Amino acid sequence: MSAVVPHPCRFGAGYKSNGRPRSGHLAPCFSMRCCLPDTIPPSERTRVVRESHRGAYDREIIDKILDEGYVCHVGFSVDGQPYVIPTLYARIGDAIYFHGSAASRMLRNVADGISVCVTVTLTDGFVLARSVFNHSMNYRSVVTLGKATLVDAPEEKLEALHAFTEKIIRGRWNDARQPNEKELKATSILRLPLTEVSAKIRVGPPEDDAPDYALPVWAGVIPLTLTPGAPLRDEKCHPSIPTPAYVEQYKR
């Protein structure tokens, strides 16, 4: 994986296609080559076995799921004890980045090269069937395996922090104070290449046993979406400071 190779698909939400920030402060421009194929061949570990027809290995589908999610779960084992830790993440090109305190057990051990399993799940609906056994959920999920690498280059670390911030809400990076040297040292960021990864998706109505379709039981799907509420001003935020448009108009 090559470094310092600008490519439009690597720039965060605050960038124009030429790699320069849209406005405000200078943003990081460290980049890595986008080299994954349109379809990622599944390995024996990532091939979907149960309900194999729900498996997806298309790069565009996988990227879309990762870009829509906010929290990933990082699974790893230390001295025979398994751990699964939720954390913020962002996809930049052909890798996902996740971070935490430099003193955390997860970051200390993952940075040493322990194999990880990172998962992201989006819940799209409750599927109510005519029988309890056939109740289900509509969902989109991604599982990626590999060894995470500790990010040392300051430019790449800044780009990851930029991606985290802009993923939450576009425009925030240029408005808020950006990380100082002490904060950068206190934060560890790891990169996991998207080389062994697959998606699994369930969509559509209930799938009942043939005799159950005659039962007088309501069946269908309750769609689920993440809906933002009205912004709540911090009590210590001076009333003269206007609410940014990206806050007032935030939508999902």
CYANA upper distance limits for C-alpha pairs under 8 A (distance plus 0.5 A):
  1 MET  CA     32 MET  CA      7.41
  1 MET  CA     33 ARG  CA      7.24
  2 SER  CA     32 MET  CA      6.13
  2 SER  CA     33 ARG  CA      6.34
  3 ALA  CA     30 PHE  CA      8.12
  3 ALA  CA     31 SER  CA      6.49
  3 ALA  CA     32 MET  CA      5.12
  3 ALA  CA     33 ARG  CA      7.34
  4 VAL  CA     30 PHE  CA      6.20
  4 VAL  CA     31 SER  CA      5.43
  4 VAL  CA     32 MET  CA      6.39
  5 VAL  CA     30 PHE  CA      8.34
  5 VAL  CA     31 SER  CA      5.93
  5 VAL  CA     32 MET  CA      5.96
  5 VAL  CA     33 ARG  CA      6.24
  6 PRO  CA     10 ARG  CA      7.83
  6 PRO  CA     19 GLY  CA      7.87
  6 PRO  CA     29 CYS  CA      8.18
  6 PRO  CA     30 PHE  CA      7.93
  6 PRO  CA     31 SER  CA      5.81
  6 PRO  CA     32 MET  CA      7.44
  6 PRO  CA     33 ARG  CA      7.79
  7 HIS  CA     11 PHE  CA      7.82
  7 HIS  CA     19 GLY  CA      8.44
  7 HIS  CA     31 SER  CA      7.56
  7 HIS  CA     32 MET  CA      8.17
  7 HIS  CA     33 ARG  CA      7.27
  7 HIS  CA     34 CYS  CA      7.93
  8 PRO  CA     17 SER  CA      5.86
  8 PRO  CA     18 ASN  CA      7.66
  8 PRO  CA     19 GLY  CA      7.48
  9 CYS  CA     34 CYS  CA      7.77
  9 CYS  CA     92 ILE  CA      8.37
  9 CYS  CA     93 GLY  CA      6.42
 10 ARG  CA     31 SER  CA      6.70
 10 ARG  CA     32 MET  CA      7.64
 10 ARG  CA     33 ARG  CA      8.45
 10 ARG  CA     34 CYS  CA      8.00
 10 ARG  CA     92 ILE  CA      6.11
 10 ARG  CA     93 GLY  CA      5.40
 11 PHE  CA     15 TYR  CA      6.26
 11 PHE  CA     16 LYS  CA      8.25
 11 PHE  CA     17 SER  CA      8.03
 11 PHE  CA     19 GLY  CA      6.82
 11 PHE  CA     29 CYS  CA      7.84
 11 PHE  CA     31 SER  CA      8.30
 11 PHE  CA     92 ILE  CA      8.00
 12 GLY  CA     92 ILE  CA      7.95
 12 GLY  CA    159 GLU  CA      8.47
 12 GLY  CA    162 HIS  CA      7.78
 12 GLY  CA    163 ALA  CA      6.17
 12 GLY  CA    166 GLU  CA      7.71
 13 ALA  CA    163 ALA  CA      7.93
 13 ALA  CA    166 GLU  CA      6.54
 13 ALA  CA    167 LYS  CA      7.89
 13 ALA  CA    170 ARG  CA      6.92
 14 GLY  CA     21 PRO  CA      6.10
 14 GLY  CA     22 ARG  CA      6.21
 14 GLY  CA     23 SER  CA      8.47
 14 GLY  CA    166 GLU  CA      7.49
 14 GLY  CA    170 ARG  CA      7.35
 14 GLY  CA    171 GLY  CA      7.13
 15 TYR  CA     19 GLY  CA      6.22
 15 TYR  CA     20 ARG  CA      6.06
 15 TYR  CA     21 PRO  CA      4.91
 15 TYR  CA     22 ARG  CA      5.88
 16 LYS  CA     20 ARG  CA      6.23
 16 LYS  CA     21 PRO  CA      6.69
 16 LYS  CA     22 ARG  CA      6.36
 19 GLY  CA     29 CYS  CA      6.96
 20 ARG  CA     26 LEU  CA      8.30
 20 ARG  CA     27 ALA  CA      7.94
 20 ARG  CA     29 CYS  CA      8.09
 21 PRO  CA     25 HIS  CA      8.08
 21 PRO  CA     26 LEU  CA      6.88
 21 PRO  CA     27 ALA  CA      6.36
 23 SER  CA    174 ASN  CA      7.91
 24 GLY  CA    174 ASN  CA      5.98
 24 GLY  CA    175 ASP  CA      8.37
 25 HIS  CA    174 ASN  CA      6.18
 27 ALA  CA    159 GLU  CA      8.03
 27 ALA  CA    162 HIS  CA      8.01
 28 PRO  CA    155 GLU  CA      6.40
 28 PRO  CA    156 GLU  CA      8.01
 28 PRO  CA    158 LEU  CA      6.44
 28 PRO  CA    159 GLU  CA      5.65
 28 PRO  CA    162 HIS  CA      8.11
 29 CYS  CA    155 GLU  CA      7.53
 29 CYS  CA    156 GLU  CA      8.39
 29 CYS  CA    159 GLU  CA      7.16
 30 PHE  CA    155 GLU  CA      5.89
 30 PHE  CA    156 GLU  CA      5.80
 30 PHE  CA    159 GLU  CA      7.07
 31 SER  CA    156 GLU  CA      7.81
 32 MET  CA     93 GLY  CA      7.97
 33 ARG  CA     93 GLY  CA      8.17
 33 ARG  CA     94 ASP  CA      8.44
 34 CYS  CA     93 GLY  CA      6.20
 34 CYS  CA     94 ASP  CA      6.21
 35 CYS  CA     94 ASP  CA      7.64
 36 LEU  CA     40 ILE  CA      7.87
 36 LEU  CA     59 ARG  CA      8.43
 36 LEU  CA     94 ASP  CA      7.06
 36 LEU  CA    195 THR  CA      7.97
 37 PRO  CA     59 ARG  CA      7.66
 38 ASP  CA     58 ASP  CA      6.55
 38 ASP  CA     59 ARG  CA      5.53
 38 ASP  CA     60 GLU  CA      7.53
 39 THR  CA     57 TYR  CA      6.14
 39 THR  CA     58 ASP  CA      4.90
 39 THR  CA     59 ARG  CA      5.77
 40 ILE  CA     57 TYR  CA      5.89
 40 ILE  CA     58 ASP  CA      6.79
 40 ILE  CA     59 ARG  CA      6.87
 40 ILE  CA    195 THR  CA      7.82
 40 ILE  CA    196 GLU  CA      8.19
 40 ILE  CA    197 VAL  CA      7.81
 40 ILE  CA    198 SER  CA      8.20
 41 PRO  CA     57 TYR  CA      7.16
 42 PRO  CA     46 THR  CA      5.98
 42 PRO  CA     47 ARG  CA      5.51
 42 PRO  CA     57 TYR  CA      7.35
 42 PRO  CA    196 GLU  CA      7.37
 42 PRO  CA    197 VAL  CA      7.41
 42 PRO  CA    198 SER  CA      7.12
 43 SER  CA     47 ARG  CA      6.29
 43 SER  CA    196 GLU  CA      7.16
 46 THR  CA    143 VAL  CA      7.76
 46 THR  CA    144 THR  CA      7.99
 46 THR  CA    145 LEU  CA      8.35
 46 THR  CA    196 GLU  CA      7.23
 46 THR  CA    197 VAL  CA      6.50
 46 THR  CA    198 SER  CA      6.25
 47 ARG  CA     55 GLY  CA      7.97
 47 ARG  CA    198 SER  CA      7.43
 48 VAL  CA     52 SER  CA      5.57
 48 VAL  CA     54 ARG  CA      8.10
 48 VAL  CA     55 GLY  CA      5.85
 48 VAL  CA    198 SER  CA      8.18
 48 VAL  CA    200 LYS  CA      7.74
 51 GLU  CA     55 GLY  CA      8.07
 54 ARG  CA    200 LYS  CA      5.82
 54 ARG  CA    201 ILE  CA      5.70
 54 ARG  CA    202 ARG  CA      6.78
 55 GLY  CA    198 SER  CA      7.62
 55 GLY  CA    199 ALA  CA      6.25
 55 GLY  CA    200 LYS  CA      5.00
 55 GLY  CA    201 ILE  CA      7.04
 56 ALA  CA     61 ILE  CA      7.86
 56 ALA  CA     62 ILE  CA      8.19
 56 ALA  CA    198 SER  CA      6.64
 56 ALA  CA    199 ALA  CA      5.38
 56 ALA  CA    200 LYS  CA      6.32
 56 ALA  CA    201 ILE  CA      7.83
 57 TYR  CA     61 ILE  CA      8.06
 57 TYR  CA     62 ILE  CA      7.59
 57 TYR  CA    197 VAL  CA      8.09
 57 TYR  CA    198 SER  CA      5.75
 57 TYR  CA    199 ALA  CA      6.71
 58 ASP  CA     62 ILE  CA      6.84
 59 ARG  CA     63 ASP  CA      6.53
 60 GLU  CA     64 LYS  CA      6.62
 61 ILE  CA     65 ILE  CA      6.92
 61 ILE  CA    199 ALA  CA      8.25
 62 ILE  CA     66 LEU  CA      6.82
 62 ILE  CA    142 VAL  CA      7.18
 62 ILE  CA    198 SER  CA      7.57
 62 ILE  CA    199 ALA  CA      6.53
 63 ASP  CA     67 ASP  CA      6.49
 63 ASP  CA     91 ARG  CA      8.25
 64 LYS  CA     68 GLU  CA      6.69
 65 ILE  CA     69 GLY  CA      6.88
 65 ILE  CA    120 VAL  CA      8.37
 65 ILE  CA    122 LEU  CA      8.03
 65 ILE  CA    140 ARG  CA      7.31
 65 ILE  CA    141 SER  CA      7.50
 65 ILE  CA    142 VAL  CA      7.68
 66 LEU  CA     90 ALA  CA      8.14
 66 LEU  CA     91 ARG  CA      7.20
 66 LEU  CA    120 VAL  CA      7.34
 66 LEU  CA    142 VAL  CA      7.82
 67 ASP  CA     90 ALA  CA      7.60
 67 ASP  CA     91 ARG  CA      6.99
 69 GLY  CA    120 VAL  CA      7.24
 69 GLY  CA    121 THR  CA      7.76
 69 GLY  CA    122 LEU  CA      7.13
 70 TYR  CA     88 LEU  CA      6.57
 70 TYR  CA     89 TYR  CA      7.00
 70 TYR  CA     90 ALA  CA      8.11
 70 TYR  CA    167 LYS  CA      8.41
 70 TYR  CA    168 ILE  CA      8.12
 71 VAL  CA     86 PRO  CA      6.85
 71 VAL  CA     87 THR  CA      6.01
 71 VAL  CA     88 LEU  CA      5.34
 71 VAL  CA     89 TYR  CA      6.72
 71 VAL  CA    120 VAL  CA      7.32
 72 CYS  CA     86 PRO  CA      6.12
 72 CYS  CA     87 THR  CA      6.14
 72 CYS  CA     88 LEU  CA      6.85
 72 CYS  CA     89 TYR  CA      6.89
 72 CYS  CA    118 VAL  CA      6.97
 72 CYS  CA    119 THR  CA      6.06
 72 CYS  CA    120 VAL  CA      5.36
 72 CYS  CA    121 THR  CA      8.31
 73 HIS  CA     84 VAL  CA      6.59
 73 HIS  CA     85 ILE  CA      5.84
 73 HIS  CA     86 PRO  CA      4.81
 73 HIS  CA     87 THR  CA      6.88
 73 HIS  CA    118 VAL  CA      6.07
 73 HIS  CA    119 THR  CA      5.80
 73 HIS  CA    120 VAL  CA      7.14
 74 VAL  CA     83 TYR  CA      8.45
 74 VAL  CA     84 VAL  CA      5.85
 74 VAL  CA     85 ILE  CA      5.65
 74 VAL  CA     86 PRO  CA      6.79
 74 VAL  CA     87 THR  CA      8.02
 74 VAL  CA    116 VAL  CA      7.07
 74 VAL  CA    117 CYS  CA      6.33
 74 VAL  CA    118 VAL  CA      5.07
 74 VAL  CA    119 THR  CA      7.23
 75 GLY  CA     82 PRO  CA      7.68
 75 GLY  CA     83 TYR  CA      6.11
 75 GLY  CA     84 VAL  CA      4.74
 75 GLY  CA     85 ILE  CA      6.99
 75 GLY  CA    116 VAL  CA      6.04
 75 GLY  CA    117 CYS  CA      5.46
 75 GLY  CA    118 VAL  CA      6.70
 76 PHE  CA     82 PRO  CA      6.30
 76 PHE  CA     83 TYR  CA      6.01
 76 PHE  CA     84 VAL  CA      7.07
 76 PHE  CA    106 MET  CA      8.39
 76 PHE  CA    110 VAL  CA      8.12
 76 PHE  CA    114 ILE  CA      7.58
 76 PHE  CA    115 SER  CA      7.01
 76 PHE  CA    116 VAL  CA      5.48
 76 PHE  CA    117 CYS  CA      7.18
 77 SER  CA     81 GLN  CA      5.86
 77 SER  CA     82 PRO  CA      4.69
 77 SER  CA     83 TYR  CA      6.44
 77 SER  CA    114 ILE  CA      8.18
 78 VAL  CA     82 PRO  CA      6.94
 78 VAL  CA     83 TYR  CA      8.30
 78 VAL  CA    109 ASN  CA      7.97
 85 ILE  CA    106 MET  CA      8.05
 87 THR  CA     98 PHE  CA      7.28
 87 THR  CA     99 HIS  CA      7.54
 87 THR  CA    100 GLY  CA      7.90
 88 LEU  CA     98 PHE  CA      6.52
 88 LEU  CA     99 HIS  CA      7.31
 88 LEU  CA    164 PHE  CA      7.87
 89 TYR  CA     96 ILE  CA      7.28
 89 TYR  CA     97 TYR  CA      5.96
 89 TYR  CA     98 PHE  CA      4.88
 89 TYR  CA     99 HIS  CA      7.48
 89 TYR  CA    164 PHE  CA      6.95
 90 ALA  CA     96 ILE  CA      6.12
 90 ALA  CA     97 TYR  CA      5.93
 90 ALA  CA     98 PHE  CA      7.26
 90 ALA  CA    160 ALA  CA      7.85
 90 ALA  CA    163 ALA  CA      6.62
 90 ALA  CA    164 PHE  CA      6.13
 90 ALA  CA    167 LYS  CA      7.58
 91 ARG  CA     95 ALA  CA      6.33
 91 ARG  CA     96 ILE  CA      4.73
 91 ARG  CA     97 TYR  CA      6.73
 91 ARG  CA    163 ALA  CA      8.27
 92 ILE  CA     96 ILE  CA      6.60
 92 ILE  CA     97 TYR  CA      7.96
 92 ILE  CA    160 ALA  CA      8.18
 92 ILE  CA    163 ALA  CA      7.95
 94 ASP  CA    193 PRO  CA      6.61
 94 ASP  CA    194 LEU  CA      6.07
 94 ASP  CA    195 THR  CA      8.49
 95 ALA  CA    191 ARG  CA      6.83
 95 ALA  CA    192 LEU  CA      5.93
 95 ALA  CA    193 PRO  CA      4.70
 95 ALA  CA    194 LEU  CA      5.61
 96 ILE  CA    191 ARG  CA      6.30
 96 ILE  CA    192 LEU  CA      5.88
 96 ILE  CA    193 PRO  CA      6.99
 96 ILE  CA    194 LEU  CA      7.56
 97 TYR  CA    160 ALA  CA      7.10
 97 TYR  CA    189 ILE  CA      7.12
 97 TYR  CA    190 LEU  CA      5.99
 97 TYR  CA    191 ARG  CA      5.11
 97 TYR  CA    192 LEU  CA      6.89
 98 PHE  CA    189 ILE  CA      6.24
 98 PHE  CA    190 LEU  CA      6.07
 98 PHE  CA    191 ARG  CA      7.37
 99 HIS  CA    107 LEU  CA      8.13
 99 HIS  CA    187 THR  CA      7.43
 99 HIS  CA    188 SER  CA      6.09
 99 HIS  CA    189 ILE  CA      4.84
 99 HIS  CA    190 LEU  CA      6.76
100 GLY  CA    104 SER  CA      7.50
100 GLY  CA    107 LEU  CA      7.26
100 GLY  CA    187 THR  CA      6.37
100 GLY  CA    188 SER  CA      6.24
100 GLY  CA    189 ILE  CA      7.35
101 SER  CA    107 LEU  CA      7.69
101 SER  CA    186 ALA  CA      6.64
101 SER  CA    187 THR  CA      5.49
101 SER  CA    188 SER  CA      6.50
102 ALA  CA    107 LEU  CA      6.72
102 ALA  CA    108 ARG  CA      7.38
102 ALA  CA    185 LYS  CA      8.20
102 ALA  CA    186 ALA  CA      5.95
102 ALA  CA    187 THR  CA      5.61
102 ALA  CA    188 SER  CA      5.31
103 ALA  CA    107 LEU  CA      7.65
103 ALA  CA    108 ARG  CA      7.17
103 ALA  CA    186 ALA  CA      8.40
104 SER  CA    108 ARG  CA      6.65
105 ARG  CA    109 ASN  CA      6.63
106 MET  CA    110 VAL  CA      6.33
107 LEU  CA    111 ALA  CA      6.23
107 LEU  CA    188 SER  CA      7.21
107 LEU  CA    189 ILE  CA      8.50
107 LEU  CA    190 LEU  CA      8.46
108 ARG  CA    112 ASP  CA      7.23
109 ASN  CA    113 GLY  CA      7.64
109 ASN  CA    114 ILE  CA      6.86
110 VAL  CA    114 ILE  CA      5.50
110 VAL  CA    115 SER  CA      7.75
110 VAL  CA    116 VAL  CA      7.88
110 VAL  CA    147 LYS  CA      8.29
110 VAL  CA    148 ALA  CA      6.97
110 VAL  CA    149 THR  CA      8.35
111 ALA  CA    148 ALA  CA      7.28
111 ALA  CA    149 THR  CA      6.59
111 ALA  CA    150 LEU  CA      5.69
111 ALA  CA    190 LEU  CA      7.63
113 GLY  CA    147 LYS  CA      6.32
113 GLY  CA    148 ALA  CA      6.91
113 GLY  CA    149 THR  CA      7.40
114 ILE  CA    147 LYS  CA      6.73
114 ILE  CA    148 ALA  CA      8.07
115 SER  CA    145 LEU  CA      8.00
115 SER  CA    146 GLY  CA      6.14
115 SER  CA    147 LYS  CA      5.14
115 SER  CA    148 ALA  CA      7.69
116 VAL  CA    145 LEU  CA      6.45
116 VAL  CA    146 GLY  CA      6.27
116 VAL  CA    147 LYS  CA      6.42
116 VAL  CA    148 ALA  CA      7.55
117 CYS  CA    143 VAL  CA      7.49
117 CYS  CA    144 THR  CA      6.38
117 CYS  CA    145 LEU  CA      5.21
117 CYS  CA    146 GLY  CA      7.38
118 VAL  CA    143 VAL  CA      6.38
118 VAL  CA    144 THR  CA      5.85
118 VAL  CA    145 LEU  CA      6.96
119 THR  CA    141 SER  CA      7.70
119 THR  CA    142 VAL  CA      6.09
119 THR  CA    143 VAL  CA      5.10
119 THR  CA    144 THR  CA      6.98
120 VAL  CA    141 SER  CA      6.01
120 VAL  CA    142 VAL  CA      5.78
120 VAL  CA    143 VAL  CA      7.30
121 THR  CA    139 TYR  CA      7.52
121 THR  CA    140 ARG  CA      6.34
121 THR  CA    141 SER  CA      4.75
121 THR  CA    142 VAL  CA      7.09
122 LEU  CA    139 TYR  CA      6.05
122 LEU  CA    140 ARG  CA      5.66
122 LEU  CA    141 SER  CA      6.66
123 THR  CA    137 MET  CA      7.81
123 THR  CA    138 ASN  CA      6.87
123 THR  CA    139 TYR  CA      5.12
123 THR  CA    140 ARG  CA      7.25
123 THR  CA    224 LEU  CA      7.28
123 THR  CA    225 THR  CA      8.36
124 ASP  CA    137 MET  CA      7.88
124 ASP  CA    138 ASN  CA      5.65
124 ASP  CA    139 TYR  CA      5.63
124 ASP  CA    140 ARG  CA      8.03
124 ASP  CA    223 PRO  CA      6.39
124 ASP  CA    224 LEU  CA      5.47
124 ASP  CA    225 THR  CA      7.01
125 GLY  CA    137 MET  CA      6.12
125 GLY  CA    138 ASN  CA      5.40
125 GLY  CA    139 TYR  CA      7.50
125 GLY  CA    221 VAL  CA      6.77
125 GLY  CA    222 ILE  CA      5.78
125 GLY  CA    223 PRO  CA      4.63
125 GLY  CA    224 LEU  CA      5.22
126 PHE  CA    135 HIS  CA      8.46
126 PHE  CA    136 SER  CA      6.87
126 PHE  CA    137 MET  CA      5.11
126 PHE  CA    138 ASN  CA      6.82
126 PHE  CA    221 VAL  CA      6.08
126 PHE  CA    222 ILE  CA      5.59
126 PHE  CA    223 PRO  CA      7.05
126 PHE  CA    224 LEU  CA      7.92
127 VAL  CA    135 HIS  CA      6.16
127 VAL  CA    136 SER  CA      5.35
127 VAL  CA    137 MET  CA      5.53
127 VAL  CA    138 ASN  CA      7.15
127 VAL  CA    205 PRO  CA      7.16
127 VAL  CA    206 PRO  CA      6.33
127 VAL  CA    219 ALA  CA      8.40
127 VAL  CA    220 GLY  CA      6.55
127 VAL  CA    221 VAL  CA      5.07
127 VAL  CA    222 ILE  CA      7.08
128 LEU  CA    134 ASN  CA      8.32
128 LEU  CA    135 HIS  CA      5.59
128 LEU  CA    136 SER  CA      7.27
128 LEU  CA    206 PRO  CA      6.88
128 LEU  CA    218 TRP  CA      8.47
128 LEU  CA    219 ALA  CA      5.74
128 LEU  CA    220 GLY  CA      5.80
128 LEU  CA    221 VAL  CA      6.44
128 LEU  CA    222 ILE  CA      8.29
129 ALA  CA    134 ASN  CA      6.10
129 ALA  CA    135 HIS  CA      5.43
129 ALA  CA    136 SER  CA      8.17
129 ALA  CA    206 PRO  CA      5.58
129 ALA  CA    207 GLU  CA      7.43
129 ALA  CA    208 ASP  CA      6.82
129 ALA  CA    218 TRP  CA      8.28
129 ALA  CA    219 ALA  CA      5.50
129 ALA  CA    220 GLY  CA      7.11
130 ARG  CA    134 ASN  CA      7.86
130 ARG  CA    135 HIS  CA      8.32
130 ARG  CA    208 ASP  CA      7.05
130 ARG  CA    212 ASP  CA      6.77
130 ARG  CA    213 TYR  CA      7.61
130 ARG  CA    215 LEU  CA      7.48
130 ARG  CA    217 VAL  CA      6.11
130 ARG  CA    218 TRP  CA      7.27
130 ARG  CA    219 ALA  CA      6.22
131 SER  CA    135 HIS  CA      7.32
131 SER  CA    208 ASP  CA      7.62
131 SER  CA    212 ASP  CA      7.63
134 ASN  CA    206 PRO  CA      7.73
134 ASN  CA    207 GLU  CA      7.18
134 ASN  CA    208 ASP  CA      6.65
135 HIS  CA    206 PRO  CA      7.61
136 SER  CA    206 PRO  CA      7.99
137 MET  CA    202 ARG  CA      7.74
138 ASN  CA    201 ILE  CA      7.93
138 ASN  CA    202 ARG  CA      5.35
138 ASN  CA    203 VAL  CA      5.55
138 ASN  CA    204 GLY  CA      7.65
139 TYR  CA    201 ILE  CA      6.19
139 TYR  CA    202 ARG  CA      5.79
139 TYR  CA    203 VAL  CA      7.40
140 ARG  CA    199 ALA  CA      7.68
140 ARG  CA    200 LYS  CA      6.45
140 ARG  CA    201 ILE  CA      4.98
140 ARG  CA    202 ARG  CA      7.09
141 SER  CA    199 ALA  CA      5.95
141 SER  CA    200 LYS  CA      5.80
141 SER  CA    201 ILE  CA      6.86
142 VAL  CA    197 VAL  CA      7.60
142 VAL  CA    198 SER  CA      6.24
142 VAL  CA    199 ALA  CA      4.78
142 VAL  CA    200 LYS  CA      6.95
143 VAL  CA    197 VAL  CA      6.14
143 VAL  CA    198 SER  CA      6.14
143 VAL  CA    199 ALA  CA      6.87
144 THR  CA    194 LEU  CA      7.16
144 THR  CA    195 THR  CA      8.32
144 THR  CA    196 GLU  CA      6.19
144 THR  CA    197 VAL  CA      4.63
144 THR  CA    198 SER  CA      7.09
145 LEU  CA    196 GLU  CA      6.05
145 LEU  CA    197 VAL  CA      6.90
146 GLY  CA    192 LEU  CA      7.31
146 GLY  CA    193 PRO  CA      7.89
146 GLY  CA    195 THR  CA      8.41
146 GLY  CA    196 GLU  CA      7.32
147 LYS  CA    192 LEU  CA      6.97
148 ALA  CA    190 LEU  CA      6.35
148 ALA  CA    191 ARG  CA      5.84
148 ALA  CA    192 LEU  CA      5.02
148 ALA  CA    193 PRO  CA      8.03
149 THR  CA    190 LEU  CA      5.79
149 THR  CA    191 ARG  CA      5.66
149 THR  CA    192 LEU  CA      6.98
150 LEU  CA    188 SER  CA      7.75
150 LEU  CA    189 ILE  CA      6.56
150 LEU  CA    190 LEU  CA      4.97
150 LEU  CA    191 ARG  CA      6.93
151 VAL  CA    156 GLU  CA      7.50
151 VAL  CA    157 LYS  CA      6.73
151 VAL  CA    188 SER  CA      7.93
151 VAL  CA    189 ILE  CA      6.08
151 VAL  CA    190 LEU  CA      5.93
151 VAL  CA    191 ARG  CA      7.06
152 ASP  CA    156 GLU  CA      8.15
152 ASP  CA    157 LYS  CA      7.49
153 ALA  CA    157 LYS  CA      6.71
154 PRO  CA    158 LEU  CA      6.58
155 GLU  CA    159 GLU  CA      6.71
156 GLU  CA    160 ALA  CA      6.72
157 LYS  CA    161 LEU  CA      6.85
157 LYS  CA    189 ILE  CA      7.22
158 LEU  CA    162 HIS  CA      6.55
159 GLU  CA    163 ALA  CA      6.64
160 ALA  CA    164 PHE  CA      6.74
160 ALA  CA    189 ILE  CA      8.22
161 LEU  CA    165 THR  CA      6.73
162 HIS  CA    166 GLU  CA      6.57
162 HIS  CA    173 TRP  CA      6.89
163 ALA  CA    167 LYS  CA      6.33
164 PHE  CA    168 ILE  CA      7.11
165 THR  CA    169 ILE  CA      7.10
165 THR  CA    170 ARG  CA      8.09
165 THR  CA    172 ARG  CA      7.09
165 THR  CA    173 TRP  CA      6.55
166 GLU  CA    170 ARG  CA      5.02
166 GLU  CA    171 GLY  CA      6.96
166 GLU  CA    172 ARG  CA      6.79
166 GLU  CA    173 TRP  CA      6.85
169 ILE  CA    246 TYR  CA      7.83
169 ILE  CA    247 VAL  CA      8.42
169 ILE  CA    250 TYR  CA      8.21
170 ARG  CA    246 TYR  CA      7.49
171 GLY  CA    175 ASP  CA      7.39
171 GLY  CA    246 TYR  CA      7.37
172 ARG  CA    176 ALA  CA      6.56
173 TRP  CA    177 ARG  CA      8.26
173 TRP  CA    178 GLN  CA      7.57
179 PRO  CA    183 GLU  CA      6.28
179 PRO  CA    184 LEU  CA      6.75
180 ASN  CA    184 LEU  CA      6.75
181 GLU  CA    185 LYS  CA      6.78
182 LYS  CA    186 ALA  CA      6.82
183 GLU  CA    187 THR  CA      6.84
184 LEU  CA    188 SER  CA      8.29
205 PRO  CA    220 GLY  CA      6.48
205 PRO  CA    221 VAL  CA      6.80
206 PRO  CA    219 ALA  CA      7.57
206 PRO  CA    220 GLY  CA      6.80
206 PRO  CA    221 VAL  CA      8.01
208 ASP  CA    212 ASP  CA      6.74
208 ASP  CA    213 TYR  CA      7.17
209 ASP  CA    213 TYR  CA      7.59
211 PRO  CA    215 LEU  CA      8.29
226 LEU  CA    252 ARG  CA      7.60
227 THR  CA    251 LYS  CA      8.16
227 THR  CA    252 ARG  CA      7.06
228 PRO  CA    250 TYR  CA      7.98
228 PRO  CA    251 LYS  CA      7.27
228 PRO  CA    252 ARG  CA      7.70
230 ALA  CA    248 GLU  CA      8.07
231 PRO  CA    247 VAL  CA      7.36
231 PRO  CA    248 GLU  CA      7.28
233 ARG  CA    237 CYS  CA      7.20
237 CYS  CA    241 ILE  CA      7.77
243 THR  CA    247 VAL  CA      7.13
243 THR  CA    248 GLU  CA      7.20
244 PRO  CA    248 GLU  CA      6.96
245 ALA  CA    249 GLN  CA      6.28
245 ALA  CA    250 TYR  CA      8.45
246 TYR  CA    250 TYR  CA      6.04
